[in-house]
């Protein structure tokens, strides 16, 4: 419902609300409050807060003519209401208002202000020309996801008395064999693994709920499930561009993880990586007491006939199959079963049965015409069909 207060109101979207939740719950420390103009300029100059790295100004400057008009009219000490999705999200006591340039701010986030990039353009449209700073209080009408994540991590640590807690941040879009290998690699060296599953604000991905369900299916059936938890990681503009790895590190550390494992194609790493000097953005993570492990890229080699680290394979790139998530997703969206060297057959069957529901009437004749049956008529699901079909793909006696 909309606010019944007489306060002036600002309108923000769910992405901004997520970022404000992280800040309020201490997950962006050393940053603890919205920045004023002086603090903004200081971070731009030094890249530090209290001796610890912080990569960009964190200010509240929502776009829109109404928001701009309201912020311009505010007085120091005035209380305002922040609305998100027509509900009261927070109240804020005004400490300062100041002008800011959306295009310059976009460049601080992405390293570029070239609006031909879709993500850059989308963020630019969300940023306003006037900012407000001050202490704010969250309302209870919203699910405070970051606070719930903290509770679940602490609970999981306590249950197994974990001495080391490692973090992985992944999209699993879709979950493939290289993802599986990475998960197992991390489990070998830690007590508890927290998988932060990316939850972006666009529709380019499989639905978060389906990716979460798939990941939990894999964990419950193929891994020691008491040592892994999966949590949503709302992928707001704060994590965008060349600052992503820095902010990832700050957040997972504040969640209570002491290790973070990333791959060499992690956003915010590749553009700084120098194979000759073996340096990366990791070398710039000043003041963050977090062990960061950089894993090699995994490929399938048709000469080694196995999944392995690219750095340990002696054969050329023309023998290696990479795990390109976009291409694997395209296969699934076409209704095609990916080869099992790319995606585990149980996962493919699970995903296709969810992506193409109520297909069984069309598949039933194919099931009995093409697949071996026990002679008895019984009900089969879409998942059964895909699993049995995969067995035929794996038959080799005639090849």
C-alpha positions as a Markdown table, in Angstrom:
| # | Residue | x | y | z |
|---|---|---|---|---|
| 1 | Unk | 0.0 | 0.0 | 0.0 |
| 2 | Unk | 1.1 | 3.6 | -0.4 |
| 3 | Unk | 2.3 | 5.7 | 2.5 |
| 4 | Unk | -0.3 | 7.3 | 4.7 |
| 5 | Unk | 2.3 | 9.6 | 6.2 |
| 6 | Unk | 2.5 | 13.3 | 5.3 |
| 7 | Unk | 6.2 | 12.9 | 4.5 |
| 8 | Unk | 7.5 | 13.7 | 1.1 |
| 9 | Unk | 8.3 | 10.5 | -0.8 |
| 10 | Unk | 11.0 | 9.2 | -3.1 |
| 11 | Unk | 10.3 | 6.3 | -5.5 |
| 12 | Unk | 12.9 | 3.6 | -6.0 |
| 13 | Unk | 13.0 | 0.2 | -7.7 |
| 14 | Unk | 13.8 | -3.2 | -6.3 |
| 15 | Unk | 17.4 | -3.0 | -7.5 |
| 16 | Unk | 18.0 | 0.1 | -5.4 |
| 17 | Unk | 16.2 | -1.4 | -2.5 |
| 18 | Unk | 18.4 | -4.4 | -2.6 |
| 19 | Unk | 21.5 | -2.2 | -2.5 |
| 20 | Unk | 20.1 | -0.2 | 0.5 |
| 21 | Unk | 19.4 | -3.5 | 2.3 |
| 22 | Unk | 23.1 | -4.6 | 1.9 |
| 23 | Unk | 24.3 | -1.3 | 3.3 |
| 24 | Unk | 21.9 | -1.2 | 6.3 |
| 25 | Unk | 22.8 | -4.8 | 7.2 |
| 26 | Unk | 26.5 | -4.1 | 7.3 |
| 27 | Unk | 27.4 | -6.1 | 4.2 |
| 28 | Unk | 29.2 | -3.2 | 2.5 |
| 29 | Unk | 31.5 | -2.4 | 5.5 |
| 30 | Unk | 33.7 | -0.3 | 5.7 |
| 31 | Unk | 30.8 | 1.7 | 4.3 |
| 32 | Unk | 28.1 | 2.1 | 6.9 |
| 33 | Unk | 26.0 | 5.1 | 5.6 |
| 34 | Unk | 24.9 | 6.7 | 2.4 |
| 35 | Unk | 27.8 | 9.0 | 1.2 |
| 36 | Unk | 27.5 | 12.7 | 1.2 |
| 37 | Unk | 29.3 | 14.9 | -1.4 |
| 38 | Unk | 32.6 | 15.1 | 0.5 |
| 39 | Unk | 32.7 | 11.3 | 1.1 |
| 40 | Unk | 31.9 | 10.7 | -2.6 |
| 41 | Unk | 34.8 | 12.9 | -3.7 |
| 42 | Unk | 37.1 | 11.2 | -1.2 |
| 43 | Unk | 36.4 | 7.7 | -2.5 |
| 44 | Unk | 36.8 | 8.9 | -6.1 |
| 45 | Unk | 40.2 | 10.3 | -5.2 |
| 46 | Unk | 41.6 | 7.5 | -3.0 |
| 47 | Unk | 39.4 | 4.4 | -3.6 |
| 48 | Unk | 39.6 | 3.7 | 0.1 |
| 49 | Unk | 37.4 | 4.1 | 3.2 |
| 50 | Unk | 39.3 | 3.9 | 6.5 |
| 51 | Unk | 42.2 | 2.3 | 4.8 |
| 52 | Unk | 40.1 | -0.5 | 3.1 |
| 53 | Unk | 39.4 | -0.6 | -0.6 |
| 54 | Unk | 36.0 | 0.7 | -1.7 |
| 55 | Unk | 35.7 | 1.1 | -5.5 |
| 56 | Unk | 32.9 | 3.6 | -6.2 |
| 57 | Unk | 30.6 | 6.3 | -4.6 |
| 58 | Unk | 27.5 | 4.8 | -3.0 |
| 59 | Unk | 24.8 | 7.5 | -3.2 |
| 60 | Unk | 21.0 | 7.6 | -3.4 |
| 61 | Unk | 20.0 | 9.5 | -6.5 |
| 62 | Unk | 17.0 | 7.9 | -8.1 |
| 63 | Unk | 15.9 | 9.0 | -11.6 |
| 64 | Unk | 12.6 | 10.7 | -12.5 |
| 65 | Unk | 11.3 | 14.2 | -12.5 |
| 66 | Unk | 9.3 | 13.7 | -9.4 |
| 67 | Unk | 12.3 | 12.4 | -7.4 |
| 68 | Unk | 14.4 | 15.3 | -8.6 |
| 69 | Unk | 11.8 | 17.8 | -7.6 |
| 70 | Unk | 11.4 | 16.3 | -4.2 |
| 71 | Unk | 15.1 | 16.1 | -3.4 |
| 72 | Unk | 15.6 | 19.7 | -4.5 |
| 73 | Unk | 12.9 | 20.8 | -2.0 |
| 74 | Unk | 14.3 | 18.9 | 1.0 |
| 75 | Unk | 15.6 | 20.6 | 4.1 |
| 76 | Unk | 18.2 | 19.3 | 6.5 |
| 77 | Unk | 16.6 | 17.2 | 9.3 |
| 78 | Unk | 13.4 | 16.6 | 7.3 |
| 79 | Unk | 12.0 | 13.0 | 7.4 |
| 80 | Unk | 11.1 | 11.5 | 4.0 |
| 81 | Unk | 9.5 | 8.2 | 3.1 |
| 82 | Unk | 11.1 | 5.9 | 0.5 |
| 83 | Unk | 8.6 | 3.8 | -1.5 |
| 84 | Unk | 9.4 | 0.7 | -3.5 |
| 85 | Unk | 6.7 | -1.1 | -5.5 |
| 86 | Unk | 4.0 | 1.1 | -4.0 |
| 87 | Unk | 5.0 | 0.0 | -0.4 |
| 88 | Unk | 6.9 | 1.8 | 2.3 |
| 89 | Unk | 10.4 | 0.6 | 2.2 |
| 90 | Unk | 12.3 | 3.0 | 4.5 |
| 91 | Unk | 12.3 | 6.4 | 6.1 |
| 92 | Unk | 15.3 | 8.7 | 5.9 |
| 93 | Unk | 16.3 | 11.8 | 7.9 |
| 94 | Unk | 17.9 | 14.2 | 5.4 |
| 95 | Unk | 21.5 | 15.2 | 6.1 |
| 96 | Unk | 22.5 | 16.7 | 2.8 |
| 97 | Unk | 21.3 | 17.0 | -0.8 |
| 98 | Unk | 23.7 | 17.6 | -3.7 |
| 99 | Unk | 23.9 | 17.5 | -7.5 |
| 100 | Unk | 25.5 | 14.6 | -9.3 |
| 101 | Unk | 26.1 | 13.7 | -13.0 |
| 102 | Unk | 24.4 | 10.4 | -14.1 |
| 103 | Unk | 26.8 | 9.9 | -17.0 |
| 104 | Unk | 29.9 | 10.4 | -14.8 |
| 105 | Unk | 28.4 | 8.1 | -12.2 |
| 106 | Unk | 27.8 | 5.5 | -14.9 |
| 107 | Unk | 31.4 | 5.6 | -15.8 |
| 108 | Unk | 32.4 | 5.1 | -12.2 |
| 109 | Unk | 30.3 | 1.9 | -12.2 |
| 110 | Unk | 31.2 | 0.4 | -15.6 |
| 111 | Unk | 34.5 | 2.0 | -16.5 |
| 112 | Unk | 32.7 | 3.5 | -19.6 |
| 113 | Unk | 29.8 | 5.8 | -20.3 |
| 114 | Unk | 29.2 | 4.4 | -23.8 |
| 115 | Unk | 25.4 | 4.0 | -23.9 |
| 116 | Unk | 25.6 | 1.5 | -26.8 |
| 117 | Unk | 26.2 | -1.2 | -24.2 |
| 118 | Unk | 22.7 | -2.4 | -23.0 |
| 119 | Unk | 23.8 | -2.8 | -19.3 |
| 120 | Unk | 25.4 | 0.7 | -19.3 |
| 121 | Unk | 22.3 | 2.2 | -20.9 |
| 122 | Unk | 19.9 | 0.5 | -18.5 |
| 123 | Unk | 21.8 | 1.7 | -15.4 |
| 124 | Unk | 22.1 | 5.2 | -16.8 |
| 125 | Unk | 18.3 | 5.5 | -17.1 |
| 126 | Unk | 18.0 | 4.6 | -13.4 |
| 127 | Unk | 20.3 | 7.4 | -12.2 |
| 128 | Unk | 19.1 | 10.8 | -11.3 |
| 129 | Unk | 20.8 | 14.2 | -11.1 |
| 130 | Unk | 20.2 | 14.9 | -7.5 |
| 131 | Unk | 21.3 | 12.8 | -4.5 |
| 132 | Unk | 20.2 | 12.7 | -0.8 |
| 133 | Unk | 22.2 | 11.4 | 2.1 |
| 134 | Unk | 21.2 | 10.6 | 5.7 |
| 135 | Unk | 20.4 | 7.9 | 8.2 |
| 136 | Unk | 17.5 | 5.6 | 7.1 |
| 137 | Unk | 15.4 | 2.9 | 8.7 |
| 138 | Unk | 14.1 | -0.1 | 6.8 |
| 139 | Unk | 10.4 | -1.1 | 7.2 |
| 140 | Unk | 9.3 | -4.6 | 7.8 |
| 141 | Unk | 6.9 | -4.8 | 4.8 |
| 142 | Unk | 9.7 | -6.1 | 2.6 |
| 143 | Unk | 11.6 | -9.4 | 2.8 |
| 144 | Unk | 15.0 | -8.4 | 4.1 |
| 145 | Unk | 16.9 | -11.0 | 2.0 |
| 146 | Unk | 20.4 | -10.0 | 3.1 |
| 147 | Unk | 19.5 | -10.3 | 6.8 |
| 148 | Unk | 17.9 | -13.7 | 6.1 |
| 149 | Unk | 21.1 | -14.8 | 4.3 |
| 150 | Unk | 23.2 | -13.9 | 7.3 |
| 151 | Unk | 20.9 | -16.0 | 9.6 |
| 152 | Unk | 21.1 | -19.0 | 7.3 |
| 153 | Unk | 24.9 | -18.9 | 7.0 |
| 154 | Unk | 25.4 | -18.6 | 10.8 |
| 155 | Unk | 22.9 | -21.5 | 11.3 |
| 156 | Unk | 24.8 | -23.7 | 8.8 |
| 157 | Unk | 28.2 | -22.9 | 10.3 |
| 158 | Unk | 26.9 | -23.8 | 13.8 |
| 159 | Unk | 25.4 | -27.1 | 12.7 |
| 160 | Unk | 28.7 | -28.5 | 11.4 |
| 161 | Unk | 31.0 | -26.3 | 13.6 |
| 162 | Unk | 32.6 | -25.0 | 10.4 |
| 163 | Unk | 36.1 | -23.6 | 10.7 |
| 164 | Unk | 36.4 | -22.5 | 7.1 |
| 165 | Unk | 33.5 | -21.1 | 5.0 |
| 166 | Unk | 34.0 | -20.7 | 1.3 |
| 167 | Unk | 32.0 | -18.7 | -1.2 |
| 168 | Unk | 31.1 | -19.3 | -4.9 |
| 169 | Unk | 29.1 | -16.8 | -6.9 |
| 170 | Unk | 27.5 | -18.4 | -9.9 |
| 171 | Unk | 24.6 | -18.1 | -12.3 |
| 172 | Unk | 24.2 | -21.8 | -13.1 |
| 173 | Unk | 22.4 | -20.7 | -16.3 |
| 174 | Unk | 22.2 | -23.6 | -16.9 |
| 175 | Unk | 24.1 | -25.8 | -14.4 |
| 176 | Unk | 26.8 | -27.7 | -16.4 |
| 177 | Unk | 29.6 | -30.1 | -15.8 |
| 178 | Unk | 32.3 | -27.4 | -15.4 |
| 179 | Unk | 30.1 | -25.8 | -12.6 |
| 180 | Unk | 29.9 | -29.2 | -11.0 |
| 181 | Unk | 33.6 | -29.7 | -11.1 |
| 182 | Unk | 34.2 | -26.3 | -9.6 |
| 183 | Unk | 31.8 | -27.0 | -6.7 |
| 184 | Unk | 33.5 | -30.2 | -5.9 |
| 185 | Unk | 37.0 | -28.6 | -6.1 |
| 186 | Unk | 35.9 | -26.1 | -3.5 |
| 187 | Unk | 34.3 | -28.7 | -1.2 |
| 188 | Unk | 37.6 | -30.5 | -1.1 |
| 189 | Unk | 39.2 | -27.6 | 0.8 |
| 190 | Unk | 36.5 | -26.2 | 3.0 |
| 191 | Unk | 34.0 | -27.2 | 5.7 |
| 192 | Unk | 31.1 | -25.2 | 4.5 |
| 193 | Unk | 30.4 | -23.9 | 0.9 |
| 194 | Unk | 28.0 | -21.0 | 0.4 |
| 195 | Unk | 26.8 | -20.8 | -3.2 |
| 196 | Unk | 25.5 | -17.3 | -3.9 |
| 197 | Unk | 23.2 | -17.8 | -6.9 |
| 198 | Unk | 22.9 | -14.7 | -9.0 |
| 199 | Unk | 19.4 | -13.2 | -9.1 |
| 200 | Unk | 19.6 | -10.5 | -11.8 |
| 201 | Unk | 16.9 | -7.9 | -12.7 |
| 202 | Unk | 16.4 | -8.9 | -16.3 |
| 203 | Unk | 14.9 | -11.8 | -18.2 |
| 204 | Unk | 18.0 | -13.0 | -20.1 |
| 205 | Unk | 18.3 | -16.0 | -17.8 |
| 206 | Unk | 16.4 | -19.1 | -16.8 |
| 207 | Unk | 14.1 | -18.0 | -13.9 |
| 208 | Unk | 15.9 | -17.8 | -10.6 |
| 209 | Unk | 13.5 | -20.4 | -9.1 |
| 210 | Unk | 14.3 | -22.9 | -11.8 |
| 211 | Unk | 18.0 | -22.5 | -11.4 |
| 212 | Unk | 17.8 | -22.7 | -7.7 |
| 213 | Unk | 15.6 | -25.9 | -7.9 |
| 214 | Unk | 18.1 | -27.4 | -10.4 |
| 215 | Unk | 21.1 | -26.7 | -8.1 |
| 216 | Unk | 19.3 | -28.1 | -5.1 |
| 217 | Unk | 18.5 | -31.2 | -7.1 |
| 218 | Unk | 22.2 | -31.7 | -7.9 |
| 219 | Unk | 23.2 | -31.0 | -4.3 |
| 220 | Unk | 20.6 | -33.3 | -2.7 |
| 221 | Unk | 21.4 | -36.2 | -5.1 |
| 222 | Unk | 25.1 | -36.0 | -5.7 |
| 223 | Unk | 26.8 | -34.0 | -2.9 |
| 224 | Unk | 27.1 | -34.0 | 0.9 |
| 225 | Unk | 24.2 | -31.7 | 1.3 |
| 226 | Unk | 24.9 | -30.7 | 5.0 |
| 227 | Unk | 28.0 | -28.9 | 3.8 |
| 228 | Unk | 26.4 | -26.6 | 1.2 |
| 229 | Unk | 23.8 | -23.9 | 1.2 |
| 230 | Unk | 22.4 | -22.0 | -1.7 |
| 231 | Unk | 21.4 | -18.3 | -1.2 |
| 232 | Unk | 20.0 | -15.7 | -3.6 |
| 233 | Unk | 22.5 | -12.9 | -4.6 |
| 234 | Unk | 20.6 | -10.0 | -6.0 |
| 235 | Unk | 22.8 | -8.8 | -8.8 |
| 236 | Unk | 22.2 | -5.0 | -8.6 |
| 237 | Unk | 24.1 | -2.2 | -10.3 |
| 238 | Unk | 26.5 | -2.1 | -7.3 |
| 239 | Unk | 28.2 | -5.3 | -8.6 |
| 240 | Unk | 28.4 | -4.2 | -12.2 |
| 241 | Unk | 31.3 | -3.5 | -14.5 |
| 242 | Unk | 35.0 | -3.6 | -13.5 |
| 243 | Unk | 34.1 | -3.1 | -9.8 |
| 244 | Unk | 32.3 | -6.4 | -9.5 |
| 245 | Unk | 35.0 | -8.6 | -8.0 |
| 246 | Unk | 35.9 | -5.9 | -5.4 |
| 247 | Unk | 32.3 | -5.6 | -4.3 |
| 248 | Unk | 31.8 | -9.4 | -4.4 |
| 249 | Unk | 34.8 | -9.8 | -2.1 |
| 250 | Unk | 33.6 | -7.1 | 0.4 |
| 251 | Unk | 30.1 | -8.6 | 0.6 |
| 252 | Unk | 31.1 | -12.3 | 1.0 |
| 253 | Unk | 33.6 | -11.3 | 3.6 |
| 254 | Unk | 30.9 | -9.4 | 5.5 |
| 255 | Unk | 28.6 | -12.4 | 5.2 |
| 256 | Unk | 31.2 | -14.4 | 7.2 |
| 257 | Unk | 33.1 | -16.2 | 4.5 |
| 258 | Unk | 36.9 | -16.4 | 4.8 |
| 259 | Unk | 37.5 | -17.7 | 1.2 |
| 260 | Unk | 36.2 | -16.9 | -2.2 |
| 261 | Unk | 36.8 | -19.0 | -5.3 |
| 262 | Unk | 36.5 | -17.5 | -8.7 |
| 263 | Unk | 37.2 | -18.5 | -12.3 |
| 264 | Unk | 39.5 | -16.7 | -14.7 |
| 265 | Unk | 36.5 | -15.4 | -16.7 |
| 266 | Unk | 34.9 | -13.8 | -13.6 |
| 267 | Unk | 33.6 | -10.3 | -14.4 |
| 268 | Unk | 36.0 | -7.6 | -13.2 |
| 269 | Unk | 39.0 | -9.8 | -13.4 |
| 270 | Unk | 39.8 | -10.6 | -17.0 |
| 271 | Unk | 40.2 | -7.0 | -18.0 |
| 272 | Unk | 43.0 | -6.6 | -15.5 |
| 273 | Unk | 44.6 | -10.0 | -15.8 |
| 274 | Unk | 48.2 | -9.9 | -17.2 |
| 275 | Unk | 49.5 | -13.3 | -18.0 |
| 276 | Unk | 53.1 | -12.0 | -18.2 |
| 277 | Unk | 53.2 | -10.4 | -14.8 |
| 278 | Unk | 50.6 | -12.7 | -13.2 |
| 279 | Unk | 48.8 | -9.7 | -11.7 |
| 280 | Unk | 45.1 | -9.0 | -11.4 |
| 281 | Unk | 42.6 | -6.9 | -9.6 |
| 282 | Unk | 43.1 | -9.3 | -6.7 |
| 283 | Unk | 46.4 | -7.5 | -6.0 |
| 284 | Unk | 44.4 | -4.3 | -5.3 |
| 285 | Unk | 42.1 | -5.7 | -2.6 |
| 286 | Unk | 43.6 | -3.6 | 0.2 |
| 287 | Unk | 42.3 | -4.3 | 3.7 |
| 288 | Unk | 40.0 | -7.2 | 2.9 |
| 289 | Unk | 41.0 | -10.3 | 5.0 |
| 290 | Unk | 39.8 | -12.8 | 2.5 |
| 291 | Unk | 41.6 | -15.7 | 0.8 |
| 292 | Unk | 40.8 | -15.5 | -3.0 |
| 293 | Unk | 41.5 | -18.6 | -5.1 |
| 294 | Unk | 41.6 | -18.3 | -8.8 |
| 295 | Unk | 40.6 | -21.5 | -10.6 |
| 296 | Unk | 41.6 | -22.4 | -14.2 |
| 297 | Unk | 39.0 | -22.7 | -16.9 |
| 298 | Unk | 37.6 | -26.2 | -17.4 |
| 299 | Unk | 37.2 | -27.8 | -20.8 |
| 300 | Unk | 36.4 | -31.2 | -22.3 |
| 301 | Unk | 39.3 | -32.5 | -24.4 |
| 302 | Unk | 38.4 | -35.1 | -27.1 |
| 303 | Unk | 42.0 | -36.5 | -26.9 |
| 304 | Unk | 42.2 | -36.7 | -23.1 |
| 305 | Unk | 38.5 | -37.8 | -23.3 |
| 306 | Unk | 37.7 | -36.2 | -20.0 |
| 307 | Unk | 36.8 | -32.9 | -18.3 |
| 308 | Unk | 40.0 | -31.1 | -17.1 |
| 309 | Unk | 41.7 | -27.9 | -16.4 |
| 310 | Unk | 42.6 | -26.0 | -19.5 |
| 311 | Unk | 46.1 | -25.3 | -18.0 |
| 312 | Unk | 46.8 | -29.1 | -17.7 |
| 313 | Unk | 45.7 | -30.1 | -21.2 |
| 314 | Unk | 48.6 | -30.5 | -23.7 |
| 315 | Unk | 46.3 | -30.5 | -26.7 |
| 316 | Unk | 45.4 | -27.4 | -28.7 |
| 317 | Unk | 42.2 | -25.4 | -28.5 |
| 318 | Unk | 40.8 | -27.3 | -31.5 |
| 319 | Unk | 40.5 | -30.4 | -29.4 |
| 320 | Unk | 38.8 | -28.6 | -26.5 |
| 321 | Unk | 35.1 | -28.0 | -25.9 |
| 322 | Unk | 34.4 | -25.0 | -23.7 |
| 323 | Unk | 31.4 | -24.7 | -21.5 |
| 324 | Unk | 29.6 | -21.7 | -22.9 |
| 325 | Unk | 26.5 | -21.2 | -20.8 |
| 326 | Unk | 24.7 | -19.1 | -23.4 |
| 327 | Unk | 25.1 | -21.8 | -26.1 |
| 328 | Unk | 24.0 | -24.6 | -23.7 |
| 329 | Unk | 21.0 | -22.5 | -22.7 |
| 330 | Unk | 20.1 | -22.1 | -26.4 |
| 331 | Unk | 20.2 | -25.8 | -26.9 |
| 332 | Unk | 17.8 | -26.3 | -24.1 |
| 333 | Unk | 15.5 | -23.5 | -25.3 |
| 334 | Unk | 15.3 | -25.4 | -28.6 |
| 335 | Unk | 14.2 | -28.4 | -26.7 |
| 336 | Unk | 17.4 | -30.3 | -27.5 |
| 337 | Unk | 19.2 | -32.6 | -25.1 |
| 338 | Unk | 22.8 | -31.4 | -24.6 |
| 339 | Unk | 25.5 | -34.2 | -24.7 |
| 340 | Unk | 26.2 | -35.6 | -21.2 |
| 341 | Unk | 29.8 | -34.4 | -21.4 |
| 342 | Unk | 28.3 | -30.9 | -21.2 |
| 343 | Unk | 25.3 | -31.3 | -18.9 |
| 344 | Unk | 24.5 | -34.2 | -16.6 |
| 345 | Unk | 21.6 | -36.2 | -18.1 |
| 346 | Unk | 19.5 | -35.9 | -14.9 |
| 347 | Unk | 19.9 | -32.1 | -15.0 |
| 348 | Unk | 19.0 | -31.9 | -18.7 |
| 349 | Unk | 16.0 | -34.0 | -18.1 |
| 350 | Unk | 15.0 | -32.0 | -15.1 |
| 351 | Unk | 15.4 | -28.7 | -17.0 |
| 352 | Unk | 13.5 | -29.7 | -20.1 |
| 353 | Unk | 10.6 | -31.2 | -18.2 |
| 354 | Unk | 10.3 | -27.8 | -16.5 |
| 355 | Unk | 10.9 | -25.7 | -19.6 |
| 356 | Unk | 8.4 | -27.6 | -21.7 |
| 357 | Unk | 5.6 | -28.8 | -19.4 |
| 358 | Unk | 2.6 | -30.8 | -20.5 |
| 359 | Unk | 4.5 | -32.2 | -23.4 |
| 360 | Unk | 3.9 | -35.8 | -22.6 |
| 361 | Unk | 0.8 | -36.3 | -24.8 |
| 362 | Unk | 3.0 | -35.5 | -27.8 |
| 363 | Unk | 5.9 | -37.5 | -26.5 |
| 364 | Unk | 3.9 | -40.6 | -25.5 |
| 365 | Unk | 3.8 | -42.2 | -28.9 |
| 366 | Unk | 7.5 | -41.5 | -29.4 |
| 367 | Unk | 8.2 | -43.1 | -26.0 |
| 368 | Unk | 6.6 | -46.4 | -27.0 |
| 369 | Unk | 7.8 | -46.4 | -30.6 |
| 370 | Unk | 11.4 | -45.6 | -29.9 |
| 371 | Unk | 12.3 | -46.7 | -26.4 |
| 372 | Unk | 12.6 | -50.1 | -24.7 |
| 373 | Unk | 9.6 | -50.8 | -22.4 |
| 374 | Unk | 8.9 | -53.6 | -20.0 |
| 375 | Unk | 5.7 | -54.7 | -21.8 |
| 376 | Unk | 3.4 | -53.1 | -19.3 |
| 377 | Unk | 1.6 | -49.9 | -20.0 |
| 378 | Unk | 2.3 | -47.4 | -17.3 |
| 379 | Unk | 2.4 | -43.6 | -16.9 |
| 380 | Unk | 5.7 | -41.9 | -17.8 |
| 381 | Unk | 6.7 | -38.3 | -17.3 |
| 382 | Unk | 8.6 | -35.9 | -19.6 |
| 383 | Unk | 11.7 | -36.5 | -17.4 |
| 384 | Unk | 11.4 | -40.3 | -17.9 |
| 385 | Unk | 11.4 | -39.7 | -21.7 |
| 386 | Unk | 14.5 | -37.5 | -21.7 |
| 387 | Unk | 16.4 | -39.9 | -19.5 |
| 388 | Unk | 15.5 | -42.9 | -21.7 |
| 389 | Unk | 16.3 | -41.0 | -24.9 |
| 390 | Unk | 19.7 | -40.1 | -23.5 |
| 391 | Unk | 20.5 | -43.7 | -23.0 |
| 392 | Unk | 20.0 | -44.2 | -26.7 |
| 393 | Unk | 22.4 | -41.3 | -27.4 |
| 394 | Unk | 25.0 | -43.1 | -25.2 |
| 395 | Unk | 24.7 | -46.5 | -27.0 |
| 396 | Unk | 27.9 | -47.2 | -28.8 |
| 397 | Unk | 27.7 | -50.7 | -30.2 |
| 398 | Unk | 26.8 | -49.5 | -33.8 |
| 399 | Unk | 29.3 | -46.6 | -33.9 |
